[in-house]
Amino acid sequence: MRSTASYSNYILAMLAENLRRYWAIPTVAFIVYFLSGVFPILMRYANLNDLSLYIEYSLMNQQPFFMAAHLILPVLAAIILYRYLYSAASTAVMHSLPFTRHQLFWGNYLSGLLMVGLPILLNGLLLLIVRKPVYHRPPSDDVFLDKAASAVAEPDVFSAAAIGNWMAVSLIIVGVLFSVAVFAGMVSGNSFIHLATSYFFIFLPAMLYALLLEYFTIFLFGFHTGDMTFDLGLKLSPYLAVFANQGHFEPLWIAIYLMTFIILSLFSLWLYRCRRLERAGDAYVFNLARPLICYLVSFVGMTLLGFYFYMLGENNLIMMIAGIIAGALIFFLISRMIVLKTPRIFNLESLRQVALFGLIIAIFLTGLQFDLTGFEKRRPAANDISTVSLTYPAIQNELFNEPLGVALKEPANIKAVLAFHKHILDHQAQLDQRLKSDDEFLNQITLAYNHDRLQRQIRSYSIPDRMVYGNAEFQAVFESNEYRTARATAVTEKQNRLVSAVVLPELWSDNEDITATTIIDRSQLKDLIEAVRQDIMTASYQELLNVTPSVGTIEFTYRTATDKLQSESTMVFFFRMRAGGEADRWLTEKGYGLPRLTPENVTAIEFYPPTLPENEMATIPLPERMEKYPVQVSAGLGSPLFVVKDKKEIQSLLNSYRLTAAALGTDSETDRIYQILIKYNFPNGETGDLLGFARYSSGNMSSTRGIGMMTLRASSRYSAGT
């Protein structure tokens, strides 16, 4: 007991001495937290609702002054408390005192935690004292709202729970950052290296994670990166995790951060005991730390330079490899000069180190380039899949809550998705080539396989639209009863929160004066939703892809589940109606009929060249070319190649034309895909035109022989594929 009391007395004595000597650190920390937290609240205390956003962001640790204090003060405290290790004389003096190494380490360690944690606790207590209910939107006395809805209009952003969460999260952040800084100090030999190494280690996990993801994205065909992947990278550092979790830590990650804190603390103590005191003043005091630091710095530096060259070379892998080689040599030489504190590094040992590093990187890149792990070809067996989900921009439904769309579990759909996946893998070489060229617009498709006994497998591919439009497996999935039912349910299950339906005609006059019809009657909205459900259950694949003509679009507006005031937090679902469908029939019966194209009101259909001349396409900037001209269709109109006025041919074209060229497949020997302009004139005097794409047999163009591909004027009025 006497030794325990003596040990505690030594620690308490060191705490008191450190606080007496370094009182400026906690004082500055308290002032920063106070002036950026408590003080603004006191200044606006009578009208705190006006400060609600500032209070909310502050308590979520997304306020710059709080985050700056969290980042700077723990590192500063670690450097000041352990700076005696960087001088042989001061180290000898400290170790000559009646303290063991354990006592010296823990005395300084606990002093640092107290310096960075006490200001947070004091400011948290002050916030608890001055707190009162604060809302973004105060509870309303609106007579149209019941008392329950008024009372929970908005959560209190200045609650005791929010303040307690800020204190806990802030203590975890500064605690982990302080432990990282102490660990960096145990391997460092001077204050500058300690500072640089501390911040390098703090952000190293997230940085390595992001760089590896970029490597995988470039080299591994089908590698998927999504929001969850990005959030995981942020969570690797508690300092960054607040931006992924809106200022809250999940229980699992709290446990991970606490384990990290404990492991780093004990490992730092072990390093302190092993530290050779005569190495004070060196850059790094452990031999193993020197090559490891060089390798880490070189990897980060070469990767950044390699990615920069890759971007300059427009996704050229040779340029990327050149950048990686140059970056590896440059950053390895610089980092080795720093860790050895001398420019005299051109020797046999340095050559061995750079050769070993080069070998490691060569193995890493070779494994990615040739997919030695089999990642690219890996597909689960149909029997191992419980559900499969897939998304594609043209068919993404806003009302699906799952990030990867609706989950399909019917065996036929699972086999169809696997077959389509195989079709993509079989065309990997062609898709890779298309990614490097700019002749066709690519959309991303994402496939996700799920099973209780297996880890979820997700793959994403950039594919051309025509690969989707003409694929039988893809069509089978989206014309299946399972998918149609899920999509219809997503629409109808929210009908009680439906606010309005705005009906927009597909056609409008030259002055673009769109006449819209708004429906707000509850009974009519219910009937219209039922008509839409029936259309969804019978929609064809091309209707689902929105490439077939429609008579108009219905814009449904819903309240979100948390919206109580019926004035905010709404979401919109767009439904394109086909002519003759249930929704079209219902609107016509109710007197909301929309204008539509018929041979009687179509005066002519003009045909234009399907592609721009190569020299003209090259003059269009790449981003605009990819966005507006996905298959090199012309964006402007000159004189037509020929004009169709025969009513029977017009009817045939109205039945077969599409809104995108890719939906028609590819040109054949007997016909070609042309850009068309449908000219119409309604009895009420409304005139206009509509852009589309259609096939037309070359035999029907005998009267136009001799007309060549003409230079077309650019026009922003017409957009390909819309």
C-alpha positions in Angstrom: 0.0 0.0 0.0 2.9 2.3 0.8 4.3 1.9 -2.7 0.9 2.5 -4.3 0.4 5.7 -2.3 3.9 6.8 -3.2 3.3 6.1 -6.9 0.0 8.1 -6.8 1.8 10.9 -5.0 4.4 11.1 -7.7 1.7 11.2 -10.4 -0.3 13.9 -8.6 2.9 15.9 -8.0 3.7 15.8 -11.7 0.1 16.8 -12.6 0.3 19.8 -10.4 3.7 20.8 -11.7 2.7 20.4 -15.3 -0.5 22.4 -14.8 1.6 25.1 -13.1 4.1 25.3 -15.9 1.9 24.8 -18.9 -1.3 26.5 -17.7 -1.5 28.4 -21.0 -2.6 25.3 -23.0 -5.9 24.6 -21.1 -6.5 28.3 -20.7 -6.2 29.0 -24.4 -8.4 25.9 -25.1 -11.0 27.1 -22.6 -11.1 30.6 -24.2 -11.4 29.2 -27.8 -14.3 26.9 -26.8 -15.9 29.7 -24.7 -15.7 32.5 -27.3 -17.0 30.3 -30.1 -19.6 28.4 -28.1 -20.9 29.9 -24.9 -20.3 33.6 -25.6 -22.3 33.9 -28.8 -25.2 32.1 -27.0 -25.1 34.6 -24.1 -25.0 37.5 -26.6 -28.2 36.4 -28.3 -29.8 34.7 -25.4 -33.1 36.5 -25.8 -33.5 35.3 -29.4 -31.7 32.0 -29.5 -34.0 30.6 -32.2 -32.2 32.9 -34.6 -29.0 31.2 -33.7 -30.4 27.6 -34.0 -28.2 26.6 -37.0 -25.0 27.8 -35.4 -25.8 26.0 -32.1 -26.7 22.8 -34.0 -23.5 22.8 -36.1 -21.4 23.6 -33.0 -22.8 20.7 -31.0 -22.3 18.4 -34.0 -18.6 19.5 -34.0 -18.9 21.0 -37.5 -18.0 24.5 -36.4 -14.5 25.5 -37.5 -13.2 27.0 -34.2 -14.1 23.9 -32.3 -12.5 21.6 -34.9 -9.4 23.7 -35.0 -9.0 23.5 -31.2 -9.6 19.7 -31.4 -6.9 19.3 -34.0 -4.2 21.7 -32.7 -4.2 21.6 -28.9 -3.7 17.8 -28.3 -0.7 17.8 -30.6 0.7 20.9 -29.0 0.3 19.4 -25.5 2.0 16.2 -26.5 5.0 18.1 -28.0 5.4 20.4 -25.0 5.1 17.6 -22.4 7.6 15.2 -24.0 10.0 17.7 -25.6 12.6 16.9 -22.9 13.2 13.7 -24.9 14.7 15.7 -27.8 17.8 16.8 -25.9 20.3 14.5 -24.3 20.9 16.9 -21.5 17.3 17.4 -20.5 16.6 13.7 -20.8 19.5 12.9 -18.5 18.2 15.5 -16.0 14.6 14.2 -16.1 15.7 10.6 -15.6 18.0 11.5 -12.7 14.9 12.7 -10.8 13.2 10.2 -8.3 10.8 9.1 -11.0 10.6 5.8 -12.9 10.0 5.8 -16.6 6.5 4.5 -15.9 5.9 7.5 -13.6 7.3 10.0 -16.1 5.3 8.6 -18.9 2.0 8.4 -17.1 2.4 11.6 -15.3 2.9 13.5 -18.5 0.3 11.4 -20.3 -2.4 12.1 -17.7 -1.4 15.8 -17.6 -1.9 16.1 -21.4 -5.4 14.4 -21.2 -6.3 16.8 -18.4 -5.1 19.8 -20.3 -7.2 19.0 -23.4 -10.2 17.5 -21.7 -10.8 19.9 -18.8 -11.7 22.9 -21.1 -14.3 20.8 -22.9 -15.9 19.6 -19.6 -16.0 23.2 -18.2 -17.6 24.6 -21.4 -20.0 21.7 -21.5 -21.1 22.5 -18.0 -21.6 26.1 -18.9 -23.7 25.1 -21.9 -25.9 22.9 -19.6 -26.4 25.9 -17.2 -27.5 28.3 -19.9 -29.4 25.9 -22.1 -33.0 26.4 -23.0 -35.2 25.0 -25.8 -34.0 26.2 -29.3 -35.8 25.3 -32.6 -35.1 26.0 -36.2 -38.8 26.7 -36.4 -40.6 27.3 -33.1 -43.8 25.4 -32.2 -46.7 27.0 -34.1 -50.1 28.1 -33.0 -51.5 27.5 -36.5 -55.1 26.5 -36.2 -54.7 24.0 -39.0 -52.3 21.9 -36.9 -53.3 19.8 -34.0 -51.4 20.3 -30.7 -49.3 17.1 -31.1 -48.1 18.2 -34.5 -47.3 21.7 -33.3 -45.4 20.5 -30.3 -43.1 18.3 -32.3 -42.6 20.6 -35.3 -38.9 20.6 -34.8 -36.5 19.0 -32.3 -34.8 21.0 -29.7 -31.2 21.6 -31.0 -30.0 22.9 -27.6 -31.0 19.9 -25.4 -29.1 18.3 -22.6 -28.6 15.2 -24.8 -27.1 17.3 -27.6 -24.7 19.0 -25.2 -23.8 15.7 -23.6 -23.1 14.2 -27.0 -20.8 17.1 -27.9 -18.8 16.6 -24.7 -18.5 12.8 -25.2 -17.6 13.1 -28.9 -15.1 15.9 -28.3 -13.4 14.0 -25.5 -13.0 11.0 -27.7 -11.5 13.1 -30.5 -9.0 14.9 -28.4 -8.2 11.7 -26.5 -7.4 9.7 -29.6 -5.5 12.6 -31.3 -3.4 13.1 -28.1 -2.6 9.3 -28.1 -1.5 9.5 -31.7 0.6 12.5 -31.0 2.3 10.8 -28.0 3.0 7.7 -30.2 4.5 10.0 -32.8 6.7 11.6 -30.1 8.0 8.2 -28.9 9.5 7.5 -32.4 10.6 11.1 -33.1 13.8 12.7 -32.2 13.0 16.4 -32.4 10.0 18.7 -32.1 9.6 19.5 -35.8 9.6 15.8 -36.7 7.2 15.1 -33.8 4.8 17.8 -35.2 5.0 16.6 -38.8 4.7 12.9 -37.9 1.7 13.5 -35.6 -0.4 15.1 -38.3 0.8 12.5 -40.8 -0.3 9.7 -38.6 -3.6 11.4 -37.7 -4.8 11.5 -41.3 -2.8 8.4 -42.6 -5.5 5.8 -42.2 -8.1 7.8 -44.1 -5.5 8.9 -46.7 -4.3 5.4 -47.4 -7.9 4.2 -47.6 -8.8 6.8 -50.2 -5.7 6.2 -52.3 -6.3 2.4 -52.3 -9.9 3.0 -53.4 -8.7 5.0 -56.3 -6.2 2.3 -57.3 -9.0 -0.3 -57.1 -11.3 1.9 -59.2 -8.7 2.4 -61.9 -7.4 -1.2 -62.1 -10.2 -3.5 -61.0 -13.1 -3.8 -63.5 -16.4 -3.4 -61.7 -15.0 -2.1 -58.4 -17.8 -0.2 -56.6 -17.4 2.9 -54.5 -20.5 4.4 -52.9 -21.5 6.7 -50.1 -21.1 4.0 -47.5 -17.5 3.3 -48.7 -16.7 7.1 -48.5 -18.2 7.2 -45.0 -16.1 4.3 -43.9 -13.0 6.2 -44.9 -14.0 9.2 -42.8 -14.7 7.0 -39.8 -11.2 5.7 -39.7 -10.3 8.9 -37.9 -12.6 10.2 -35.2 -11.7 13.7 -36.2 -13.2 13.2 -39.7 -15.9 10.8 -38.5 -18.1 13.7 -37.3 -18.6 14.7 -40.9 -19.9 11.2 -41.8 -22.2 10.8 -38.7 -23.6 14.4 -38.3 -21.6 14.7 -35.0 -22.6 11.4 -33.5 -20.5 8.2 -33.1 -22.1 4.7 -33.4 -21.5 2.3 -30.5 -19.2 0.1 -32.6 -17.0 3.0 -33.6 -16.9 4.3 -30.0 -15.5 0.9 -29.0 -13.0 1.0 -31.9 -11.8 4.5 -30.9 -11.5 3.5 -27.2 -9.5 0.4 -28.2 -7.3 2.5 -30.4 -6.7 4.9 -27.5 -5.8 2.1 -25.1 -3.5 0.2 -27.6 -1.6 3.4 -28.6 -1.2 4.4 -25.0 0.3 1.0 -24.0 2.4 0.8 -27.1 3.7 4.3 -26.5 4.7 3.3 -23.0 6.6 0.2 -24.4 8.4 2.4 -26.9 9.3 4.9 -24.2 10.9 2.1 -22.2 12.8 0.8 -25.2 13.8 4.3 -26.4 17.6 4.8 -26.6 18.3 8.1 -24.9 21.5 8.8 -26.8 19.3 9.0 -30.0 17.8 12.3 -28.8 18.1 14.9 -31.6 17.8 12.3 -34.5 14.9 12.5 -36.8 13.6 9.0 -35.7 15.1 7.1 -32.8 14.2 3.6 -33.9 15.9 2.0 -36.9 12.7 0.3 -38.1 10.8 3.6 -38.1 13.2 5.1 -40.7 12.4 2.9 -43.7 8.7 2.6 -42.8 8.3 6.4 -42.8 10.2 6.6 -46.1 7.9 3.9 -47.6 4.7 5.6 -46.4 5.7 9.0 -47.5 6.9 7.7 -50.9 3.7 5.7 -51.4 1.5 8.7 -50.8 3.7 11.1 -52.9 4.1 8.7 -55.8 0.4 8.0 -55.9 -0.6 11.6 -56.0 1.9 12.3 -58.8 0.8 9.2 -60.6 -2.9 10.2 -60.4 -1.9 13.7 -61.6 -0.2 12.3 -64.7 -3.1 9.9 -65.2 -5.4 12.9 -65.4 -3.1 14.9 -67.6 -2.9 11.9 -70.0 -6.7 11.5 -70.1 -6.7 8.2 -68.3 -3.5 6.9 -69.9 -2.0 4.1 -67.8 1.4 4.6 -69.3 1.4 8.2 -68.1 0.3 7.1 -64.7 3.1 4.5 -64.4 5.6 7.2 -65.4 4.2 9.5 -62.7 4.4 6.7 -60.1 8.1 5.9 -61.0 9.0 9.6 -60.9 7.1 10.2 -57.7 8.6 7.2 -56.0 12.1 8.3 -56.7 11.5 11.9 -55.8 9.7 11.3 -52.5 11.9 8.5 -51.4 15.0 10.6 -51.8 13.4 13.6 -50.0 12.0 11.5 -47.2 15.3 9.6 -46.7 17.2 12.9 -46.5 14.8 14.0 -43.8 14.9 10.8 -41.7 18.7 10.6 -41.9 19.2 14.4 -41.5 21.7 14.5 -44.3 21.9 14.9 -48.1 24.5 12.1 -48.3 22.1 9.3 -49.0 23.5 8.0 -52.3 25.0 4.8 -51.1 24.5 1.1 -51.2 22.0 1.0 -48.3 19.7 3.6 -50.0 19.9 1.6 -53.2 18.8 -1.5 -51.4 15.9 0.3 -49.7 14.7 1.9 -53.0 15.0 -1.5 -54.7 12.9 -3.2 -52.0 10.3 -0.4 -52.2 10.2 -0.7 -56.0 9.7 -4.4 -55.7 6.8 -4.0 -53.3 5.1 -1.5 -55.5 5.7 -3.6 -58.7 4.0 -6.6 -57.0 1.1 -4.4 -55.9 0.5 -2.9 -59.3 1.0 -6.2 -61.1 -1.5 -7.9 -58.9 -4.1 -5.2 -59.7 -3.4 -5.0 -63.4 -3.7 -8.8 -63.9 -6.3 -9.3 -61.2 -4.3 -12.0 -59.4 -7.0 -12.3 -56.8 -9.8 -13.0 -59.3 -11.9 -10.1 -58.2 -13.1 -9.1 -61.6 -14.5 -12.5 -62.7 -15.9 -13.4 -59.3 -19.7 -14.0 -59.3 -21.7 -15.8 -56.6 -23.6 -18.9 -57.5 -27.4 -18.5 -57.9 -28.0 -20.8 -55.0 -25.9 -18.7 -52.7 -27.9 -15.5 -53.4 -31.0 -14.5 -51.3 -31.7 -11.2 -53.1 -30.2 -9.2 -55.8 -30.5 -5.5 -56.5 -29.6 -3.4 -59.5 -29.7 0.3 -60.4 -29.4 2.1 -63.6 -30.0 5.9 -64.1 -32.8 5.5 -66.6 -34.8 3.2 -64.3 -33.9 4.5 -60.9 -37.1 5.1 -58.9 -36.9 8.0 -56.4 -39.4 6.4 -54.1 -37.3 3.3 -53.3 -35.7 3.8 -49.9 -32.9 1.3 -50.4 -29.7 2.9 -51.8 -29.3 0.2 -54.4 -32.9 -0.1 -55.5 -35.5 -2.8 -54.9 -34.3 -6.3 -53.8 -35.4 -9.1 -56.1 -35.6 -12.7 -54.8 -37.3 -14.7 -57.5 -35.0 -17.3 -58.9 -35.7 -16.3 -62.5 -34.7 -12.7 -61.8 -31.6 -13.8 -59.9 -30.5 -15.9 -62.9 -31.3 -13.1 -65.3 -29.1 -10.7 -63.4 -26.3 -13.2 -63.2 -26.6 -13.8 -67.0 -26.5 -10.0 -67.6 -23.5 -9.8 -65.3 -21.8 -12.5 -67.4 -22.6 -10.5 -70.5 -20.8 -7.5 -69.1 -17.8 -9.5 -68.2 -17.7 -11.1 -71.6 -17.4 -7.6 -73.1 -14.9 -6.3 -70.7 -12.3 -5.5 -73.3 -14.7 -3.5 -75.4 -16.0 -1.6 -72.4 -12.5 -0.8 -71.3 -11.8 0.6 -74.8 -15.0 2.6 -74.8 -14.0 4.1 -71.4 -10.8 5.4 -73.1 -12.6 6.8 -76.1 -15.2 9.5 -76.2 -17.5 8.2 -79.0 -20.4 7.1 -76.7 -21.9 8.2 -73.5 -21.7 5.6 -70.7 -24.0 5.2 -67.7 -23.2 3.3 -64.5 -25.0 0.2 -63.6 -24.7 -1.3 -60.1 -25.3 -4.9 -59.1 -25.6 -6.0 -55.5 -25.8 -9.6 -54.4 -27.0 -10.4 -50.8 -26.9 -13.6 -48.7 -27.1 -14.2 -45.0 -24.0 -16.4 -44.9 -21.9 -14.4 -47.4 -20.6 -10.9 -47.4 -22.5 -8.6 -49.7 -21.0 -8.4 -53.2 -21.4 -5.1 -55.1 -20.1 -4.4 -58.6 -20.5 -1.2 -60.7 -19.8 -0.9 -64.5 -19.9 1.9 -67.0 -21.8 0.6 -70.0 -23.3 2.2 -73.1 -27.1 2.6 -73.2 -27.4 0.3 -76.2 -26.1 -2.6 -74.2 -29.0 -2.2 -71.8 -31.7 -1.3 -74.3 -31.2 -4.5 -76.4 -30.5 -7.0 -73.6 -33.1 -9.8 -73.1 -32.1 -10.6 -69.5 -32.3 -7.0 -68.5 -35.7 -6.7 -70.1 -36.9 -9.9 -68.4 -36.0 -8.5 -65.0 -37.8 -5.2 -65.4 -40.9 -6.7 -67.0 -41.2 -9.3 -64.3 -44.2 -9.2 -62.0 -41.9 -8.9 -59.0 -40.2 -5.7 -60.1 -43.4 -4.2 -61.4 -45.2 -4.9 -58.1 -42.4 -3.4 -56.0 -42.3 -0.3 -58.1 -46.1 0.1 -58.0 -46.1 -0.5 -54.3 -43.5 2.2 -53.8 -45.9 4.6 -55.5 -49.2 3.7 -53.9 -48.1 3.0 -50.3 -47.4 6.7 -49.9 -50.8 7.9 -51.3 -51.9 9.2 -47.9 -49.1 11.7 -47.9 -49.8 12.8 -51.5 -50.0 16.6 -51.7 -50.7 17.3 -55.4 -50.3 16.0 -59.0 -49.2 18.4 -61.8 -49.9 17.2 -65.3 -47.5 18.5 -68.0 -48.2 17.9 -71.7 -45.3 16.5 -73.7 -45.9 19.1 -76.5 -45.8 22.8 -76.2 -45.9 25.8 -78.5 -43.0 27.6 -79.9 -43.1 30.2 -77.2 -42.8 27.4 -74.7 -45.9 28.5 -72.8 -46.6 25.2 -71.0 -50.2 24.8 -69.8 -50.1 22.6 -66.7 -53.0 21.1 -64.8 -52.8 20.8 -61.0 -54.9 18.3 -59.1 -55.2 18.5 -55.3 -58.6 16.9 -54.7 -58.0 13.8 -52.4 -60.5 11.5 -54.1 -59.1 12.4 -57.6 -55.5 11.9 -56.5 -56.5 8.5 -55.1 -58.1 7.5 -58.4 -55.1 8.9 -60.4 -52.6 6.9 -58.3 -54.6 3.7 -58.9 -54.5 4.4 -62.7 -50.7 4.9 -62.5 -50.4 1.7 -60.6 -52.1 -0.2 -63.4 -49.9 1.5 -66.0 -46.8 0.5 -64.0 -48.0 -3.1 -63.9 -48.3 -3.3 -67.7 -45.5 -1.0 -68.7 -43.1 -2.3 -71.3 -39.4 -2.3 -70.9 -38.8 0.7 -73.3 -41.6 2.6 -71.5 -39.8 2.0 -68.2 -36.6 3.3 -69.8 -38.4 6.5 -70.9 -37.3 6.2 -74.5 -40.8 5.8 -76.0 -43.0 8.9 -76.7 -45.5 9.9 -74.1 -48.5 12.2 -74.0 -47.3 13.9 -70.8 -45.7 13.7 -67.4 -47.4 13.6 -64.0 -45.4 15.2 -61.2 -46.5 13.8 -57.9 -45.5 15.6 -54.7 -45.4 13.8 -51.4 -44.8 14.9 -47.8 -42.0 13.0 -46.1 -42.7 10.9 -43.1 -41.4 13.5 -40.7 -43.1 16.5 -42.2 -45.8 17.9 -39.8 -46.5 21.3 -41.2 -47.3 20.2 -44.7 -45.2 23.1 -46.1 -41.7 21.6 -46.3 -39.8 18.3 -46.6 -41.5 17.1 -49.7 -40.3 14.8 -52.5 -41.3 14.4 -56.1 -42.0 11.4 -58.3 -42.3 11.8 -62.1 -44.4 9.4 -64.1 -44.4 9.5 -67.9 -47.8 8.5 -69.4 -48.2 6.4 -72.5 -50.9 7.2 -74.9 -54.0 5.0 -74.3 -52.8 4.0 -70.8 -55.0 4.0 -67.7 -53.7 7.4 -66.5 -54.2 8.9 -70.0 -57.8 7.5 -70.1 -58.6 8.7 -66.6 -57.4 12.3 -67.3 -59.3 12.4 -70.6 -62.5 11.2 -68.8 -62.1 14.0 -66.2 -61.6 16.7 -68.8 -57.8 16.9 -68.4 -57.0 15.4 -71.8 -53.6 16.3 -73.3 -52.7 17.1 -76.9 -51.1 14.3 -78.8 -49.5 13.7 -82.2 -51.7 12.1 -84.9 -51.3 12.0 -88.7 -54.1 14.6 -88.8 -52.1 17.3 -86.9 -48.6 16.3 -88.0 -47.9 18.3 -91.1 -44.5 16.7 -91.9 -41.6 14.7 -90.5 -38.2 16.0 -91.5 -35.1 13.7 -91.7 -31.6 15.0 -90.8 -28.2 13.4 -90.9 -27.6 10.9 -88.1 -24.0 12.0 -87.3 -21.9 15.1 -87.4 -18.9 15.1 -89.8 -15.8 13.9 -87.9 -14.1 17.3 -88.2 -17.1 19.1 -86.7 -17.5 16.7 -83.8 -13.8 17.2 -82.9 -14.5 20.9 -82.4 -17.1 20.3 -79.7 -15.6 20.4 -76.2 -15.4 16.9 -74.6 -17.7 17.5 -71.6 -20.4 19.0 -73.9 -19.9 16.2 -76.4 -20.4 13.4 -73.8 -23.4 15.1 -72.2 -25.3 16.3 -75.3 -24.2 14.1 -78.1 -23.8 10.6 -76.7 -23.9 8.9 -80.1 -22.6 11.8 -82.1 -26.1 12.8 -83.3 -26.3 16.4 -84.5 -27.4 19.1 -82.1 -28.3 21.5 -84.7 -30.5 21.5 -87.8 -29.8 22.6 -91.3 -31.8 21.7 -94.4 -33.4 18.3 -94.1 -32.2 15.4 -96.2 -35.8 14.6 -97.1 -39.3 15.2 -95.8 -42.1 12.6 -95.2 -45.7 13.9 -95.7 -47.6 10.7 -96.5 -50.1 10.1 -93.7 -49.6 6.3 -93.7 -45.8 6.8 -93.4 -46.4 9.4 -90.7 -48.5 7.0 -88.7 -45.8 4.3 -89.0 -43.2 6.7 -87.8 -45.3 7.9 -84.9 -45.6 4.3 -83.8 -41.9 3.5 -84.1 -39.8 6.6 -83.3 -37.8 6.9 -80.1 -36.4 9.7 -78.0 -32.9 8.3 -78.0 -30.9 6.9 -80.9 -29.5 4.1 -78.8 -32.9 2.7 -78.2 -33.1 1.8 -81.9 -30.0 -0.3 -81.8 -27.4 0.1 -84.6 -27.7 0.9 -88.3 -28.2 -2.1 -90.7 -27.4 -2.6 -94.3 -30.9 -1.7 -95.5 -31.8 1.2 -93.1 -30.2 3.9 -91.0 -31.0 5.8 -87.9 -31.9 9.4 -88.6 -32.6 12.4 -86.5 -36.2 13.5 -87.1 -38.2 16.7 -86.5 -41.9 16.2 -86.2 -43.8 19.3 -87.2 -47.3 19.6 -85.9 -50.2 22.1 -86.2 -53.3 21.8 -83.9 -56.8 23.1 -84.8 -56.5 25.8 -82.1 -53.5 27.3 -84.0 -50.8 25.9 -81.7 -47.8 24.9 -83.7 -44.5 23.4 -82.8 -42.0 20.6 -83.4 -40.6 17.6 -81.5 -37.1 16.0 -81.8 -36.7 12.2 -82.0 -34.9 9.4 -83.8 -36.3 6.9 -86.3 -35.1 4.1 -88.7 -35.8 4.7 -92.4 -35.0 2.4 -95.3 -32.5 3.6 -97.8 -34.9 2.5 -100.6 -37.2 5.2 -99.7 -34.5 7.8 -100.3 -34.1 7.2 -104.0 -35.3 10.7 -104.8 -32.7 12.2 -102.5 -29.7 10.6 -104.1 -26.8 13.0 -104.5 -27.6 14.8 -101.3 -24.5 14.5 -99.1 -23.9 15.0 -95.4 -24.1 18.7 -94.9 -22.6 21.0 -92.4 -25.1 21.5 -89.6 -25.5 24.6 -87.5 -25.1 24.2 -83.8 -28.3 25.0 -81.8 -28.9 24.7 -78.1 -32.6 24.3 -78.6 -32.4 20.6 -79.6 -30.7 18.1 -77.4 -29.8 14.6 -78.5 -31.6 11.8 -76.6 -34.1 14.0 -74.8 
